[in-house]
Amino acid sequence: MIINFLSAFFIVVGLFFWFWGTKSLLKPRSLLLQLHYLSISDTLGSLSIVFGLLLLRPKEWPLLLLALISIALWNTLLSYVLAYCSTPPSLDHHADP
């Protein structure tokens, strides 16, 4: 009974993060700041939802654990690549002089 409650709690928290990140896109800020907020909330929301599913379906733990690791790595890597690619050449520390 408590496991079902915790699972539902994590899924609802994940949905909250998803909608919170989407709401930040509607504010008039720079594109990179909006993408930053969106990637953080999307990562936290997705991890929370998959963790809630892990509590609900413990027999599927290898697949869900792989999903947790993949979400954490790919969302972080994608955010870094977007920020790096949008850096102007004058601020790029790896560019040749």
C-alpha positions in Angstrom: 0.0 0.0 0.0 2.7 2.5 0.9 4.7 1.5 -2.2 1.8 2.4 -4.4 1.5 5.8 -2.6 5.2 6.5 -3.0 5.1 5.4 -6.7 2.2 7.7 -7.4 3.9 10.5 -5.5 7.1 10.3 -7.6 5.1 10.1 -10.8 3.1 13.2 -9.8 6.3 15.0 -8.8 7.8 14.1 -12.2 4.8 15.5 -14.0 5.0 18.6 -12.0 8.6 19.1 -13.0 7.7 18.6 -16.7 5.0 21.2 -16.6 7.1 23.6 -14.5 9.9 23.4 -17.1 7.5 24.0 -19.9 6.0 27.0 -18.2 9.5 28.6 -18.0 9.5 28.6 -21.8 6.7 31.1 -21.9 8.7 33.8 -19.9 10.6 36.4 -21.9 14.2 35.3 -21.2 17.2 34.4 -23.3 16.9 31.2 -25.2 19.8 29.5 -23.4 18.4 30.2 -20.0 15.0 28.8 -21.1 16.7 25.7 -22.4 18.7 25.4 -19.2 15.5 25.5 -17.1 13.8 23.1 -19.5 16.6 20.6 -19.4 16.9 20.6 -15.6 13.2 20.1 -15.1 12.9 17.6 -17.8 15.8 15.5 -16.4 14.4 15.7 -12.8 10.9 15.0 -14.0 11.9 12.0 -16.1 14.1 10.5 -13.4 11.3 10.9 -10.9 8.7 9.2 -13.1 11.0 6.3 -13.9 11.8 5.9 -10.2 8.1 5.8 -9.5 7.7 3.1 -12.1 10.6 1.3 -10.6 8.7 1.2 -7.3 5.6 0.1 -9.0 7.2 -2.6 -11.2 10.2 -4.0 -9.3 10.5 -7.0 -11.6 11.5 -4.6 -14.4 14.4 -3.2 -12.5 17.2 -3.9 -15.0 15.4 -2.0 -17.8 14.3 0.8 -15.6 17.7 1.2 -14.1 19.1 1.4 -17.6 16.5 4.1 -18.4 17.5 6.1 -15.2 21.2 6.0 -16.2 20.4 6.9 -19.8 18.2 9.8 -18.9 20.8 11.2 -16.5 23.6 10.9 -19.0 21.9 11.9 -22.2 20.0 14.9 -20.9 23.2 16.2 -19.2 25.3 15.6 -22.3 22.7 17.2 -24.6 22.5 20.3 -22.5 26.2 20.7 -22.5 26.4 20.3 -26.3 23.7 22.9 -26.8 25.4 25.4 -24.6 28.8 24.7 -26.2 27.5 25.0 -29.8 25.8 28.3 -29.0 28.9 29.9 -27.5 30.2 32.6 -29.8 33.7 32.0 -31.2 35.2 34.8 -29.3 34.3 33.1 -26.0 35.2 29.6 -27.1 38.2 28.6 -25.0 39.1 25.7 -27.2 39.4 27.7 -30.4 42.8 28.3 -32.0 44.0 32.0 -31.8 
